Amino acid sequence: MRYLKTLLLIMSLSWTYVSAEEAPELQPVPEPPLIPEKVKSGETLEPDVTIIKRRDTTVHEYRANGRLYMVKIIPTAGSPYYMVDSDGDGNLETRRDDLASDIAVPGWVIMKW
């Protein structure tokens, strides 16, 4: 039993020595991001909605920061549908009959050139 304890002690010390010797160099911790400014009074946080009424349809245009990202079309005969700019290029390429039936994954423009 004494021999087993000694053997385990030697193995644990050698393992600690090897793992400490091969440890990767630690990188410095990056600076935290800046805290955004507080919302000023009167600043809009909601999208701008423009409603256009025509003889046979009603169109709701949704804009954020001046960019059109979704249009809801409500015809007088039939069910409403949505045209969505899903990739942020300015083209309304996705048509959906119901926004709640499909999960919209958030997408942010990281880099633009």
C-alpha positions as CSV (number, residue, x, y, z in Angstrom):
1,M,0.0,0.0,0.0
2,R,2.9,2.3,0.8
3,Y,4.4,1.6,-2.5
4,L,1.2,2.5,-4.3
5,K,0.9,5.8,-2.5
6,T,4.5,6.7,-3.4
7,L,3.9,5.8,-7.0
8,L,0.8,7.9,-7.2
9,L,2.5,10.9,-5.6
10,I,5.4,10.6,-8.1
11,M,3.0,10.4,-11.0
12,S,0.9,13.4,-9.9
13,L,4.1,15.5,-9.4
14,S,5.4,14.6,-12.8
15,W,2.1,15.3,-14.5
16,T,1.9,18.7,-12.8
17,Y,5.4,19.6,-13.9
18,V,4.8,18.6,-17.5
19,S,1.4,20.4,-17.7
20,A,2.9,23.6,-16.2
21,E,5.8,23.4,-18.6
22,E,3.6,23.1,-21.7
23,A,1.0,25.7,-20.6
24,P,0.2,28.2,-23.4
25,E,1.1,31.8,-22.9
26,L,-1.9,33.8,-21.7
27,Q,-3.1,36.8,-23.8
28,P,-3.9,40.1,-22.1
29,V,-7.5,40.7,-21.4
30,P,-9.0,43.1,-24.1
31,E,-10.5,46.4,-23.2
32,P,-14.3,46.3,-22.6
33,P,-16.4,48.1,-25.2
34,L,-17.6,51.6,-24.7
35,I,-21.0,52.0,-23.0
36,P,-23.5,53.6,-25.5
37,E,-24.9,57.0,-24.7
38,K,-28.2,57.3,-22.9
39,V,-31.3,57.7,-25.1
40,K,-32.1,61.4,-25.5
41,S,-35.6,62.7,-25.0
42,G,-37.5,62.6,-28.3
43,E,-35.2,60.1,-30.0
44,T,-37.2,57.4,-31.8
45,L,-36.5,53.8,-31.0
46,E,-39.3,52.4,-33.0
47,P,-39.4,51.9,-36.8
48,D,-41.1,54.5,-39.0
49,V,-44.3,53.1,-40.6
50,T,-45.8,54.7,-43.7
51,I,-49.3,53.6,-44.7
52,I,-50.2,54.0,-48.4
53,K,-53.9,53.4,-49.3
54,R,-54.8,52.5,-52.8
55,R,-58.0,51.3,-54.4
56,D,-57.3,47.6,-54.2
57,T,-54.5,47.4,-51.5
58,T,-53.1,49.0,-48.4
59,V,-49.3,49.0,-48.1
60,H,-47.4,49.5,-44.8
61,E,-43.8,50.4,-45.3
62,Y,-41.5,49.8,-42.3
63,R,-38.2,51.7,-42.1
64,A,-35.4,51.8,-39.6
65,N,-32.8,54.6,-39.9
66,G,-34.3,55.6,-43.2
67,R,-33.9,52.2,-44.8
68,L,-36.9,50.2,-46.0
69,Y,-36.7,46.6,-44.5
70,M,-40.2,45.3,-44.7
71,V,-43.5,45.9,-46.6
72,K,-46.9,44.6,-45.5
73,I,-49.4,44.4,-48.3
74,I,-53.1,44.0,-47.4
75,P,-55.2,43.4,-50.5
76,T,-59.0,44.0,-50.4
77,A,-59.5,40.4,-51.6
78,G,-57.2,37.8,-50.1
79,S,-54.9,37.5,-47.1
80,P,-52.1,40.0,-46.2
81,Y,-48.5,39.1,-46.9
82,Y,-45.1,40.6,-46.2
83,M,-42.1,41.3,-48.4
84,V,-38.9,41.3,-46.3
85,D,-35.3,42.4,-47.0
86,S,-33.7,39.5,-45.2
87,D,-30.0,40.2,-46.0
88,G,-30.0,44.0,-45.8
89,D,-29.1,44.7,-49.5
90,G,-32.2,46.9,-50.1
91,N,-34.1,44.2,-52.2
92,L,-37.3,42.8,-50.8
93,E,-36.6,39.2,-51.8
94,T,-38.5,37.2,-49.2
95,R,-42.2,36.8,-49.3
96,R,-44.0,35.5,-46.2
97,D,-47.7,35.0,-45.5
98,D,-47.2,35.2,-41.8
99,L,-44.2,36.6,-39.8
100,A,-45.1,34.5,-36.7
101,S,-44.9,31.2,-38.5
102,D,-41.2,31.5,-39.4
103,I,-38.4,32.3,-37.0
104,A,-36.6,35.5,-38.1
105,V,-33.0,35.2,-37.2
106,P,-31.4,38.5,-36.2
107,G,-28.8,39.7,-38.7
108,W,-26.4,42.6,-38.3
109,V,-24.1,44.2,-40.9
110,I,-20.6,43.8,-39.6
111,M,-18.6,45.1,-42.5
112,K,-19.6,46.9,-45.7
113,W,-17.4,47.8,-48.6
